[in-house]
Amino acid sequence: TVVGFALSLLFHVTQTEVCPPSCNCKSLGEMKGLQVDCSSRQLTEVPALPLDTKRLYLHNNSLTSVPPGALDSLRSLKEVKIFDNPWNCDCHILYLKLWLEDISAPSLGNIRCASPASVRMKTLRQLTGNELGICKRLLPIKCLEFFWRDLILIAGAIITLILVAWALKFSKKLVCQINLSLYDSRGRLLWRHTSKNH
C-alpha cells in the first residue's frame, strides 16, 4: 500500500507539473486522463495542454483563433467546450473548424464568429466554402501529407490497372494464337487423313 500511495502521489505531482498555470486540472481516475478547466480566465491564446487531456474547457475566454497544429497532440480528448469566445472567422479559423469536425462536430453549432462583420454571429457550422475557399494555403502541413499520400495511392492504382489490362490483352492474344495453332494442326491432320482415304 505504501508503494501504491507513493506511485499515486508521484502521478499526481507529475500531472500538476504539466497543468497550465492559468487552468485547473483534475484527474479523472487512474489511467483515465485529465479534466483541464481553462474557462473564464480571460485567455487570449490556448495554453500548452497536457497530452492526456480528456475533457477540455476553454469557454468564456478572449480567444480569437487557434494556431494550426496547436491541438493535434490531444489524442485522448473526449469532450471539448470552446464556445463564448470572440472568434475572428477569417482564414485562421479554418484549422479550428476542421479540428472540431473530427473531434466534436456538435460544437460547431455553438461557436459563433465575432468578426469580420460579414460573418458576425454566424456559427462555424454555417461558414461556407465561399467564406473559407481562399484559405487553402493556410491548411496545416498534415493536409499536404495526406494529399501526397492520396496522389501516390491513385498513381499506384492507375499503374496496376494498366498492368492488368496489358496482361489481359496479352493473354487474349496468347489464347488466340494457341487456338489458331491447334486449328491449323487439326486442319492439316484432317486433310492428311482425307487424302489418304482417297
Residue, then its C-alpha position, 0 to 999 in steps of 0.5 A: t500500500v505504501v508503494g501504491f500511495a507513493l506511485s499515486l502521489l508521484f502521478h499526481v505531482t507529475q500531472t500538476e507539473v504539466c497543468p497550465p498555470s492559468c487552468n485547473c486540472k483534475s484527474l479523472g481516475e487512474m489511467k483515465g486522463l485529465q479534466v483541464d478547466c481553462s474557462s473564464r480566465q480571460l485567455t487570449e491564446v490556448p495554453a500548452l495542454p497536457l497530452d492526456t487531456k480528456r475533457l477540455y474547457l476553454h469557454n468564456n475566454s478572449l480567444t480569437s483563433v487557434p494556431p494550426g497544429a496547436l491541438d493535434s497532440l490531444r489524442s485522448l480528448k473526449e469532450v471539448k467546450i470552446f464556445d463564448n469566445p470572440w472568434n475572428c472567422d477569417c482564414h485562421i479559423l479554418y484549422l479550428k473548424l476542421w479540428l472540431e469536425d473530427i473531434s466534436a462536430p456538435s460544437l460547431g453549432n455553438i461557436r459563433c464568429a465575432s468578426p469580420a462583420s460579414v460573418r458576425m454571429k454566424t456559427l462555424r457550422q454555417l461558414t461556407g466554402n465561399e467564406l473559407g475557399i481562399c484559405k487553402r494555403l493556410l491548411p496545416i502541413k498534415c493536409l499536404e501529407f495526406f494529399w501526397r499520400d492520396l496522389i501516390l495511392i491513385a498513381g499506384a492504382i492507375i499503374t496496376l490497372i494498366l498492368v492488368a489490362w496489358a496482361l489481359k490483352f496479352s493473354k487474349k492474344l496468347v489464347c488466340q494464337i494457341n487456338l489458331s495453332l491447334y486449328d491449323s494442326r487439326g486442319r492439316l491432320l484432317w486433310r492428311h487423313t482425307s487424302k489418304n482415304h482417297 
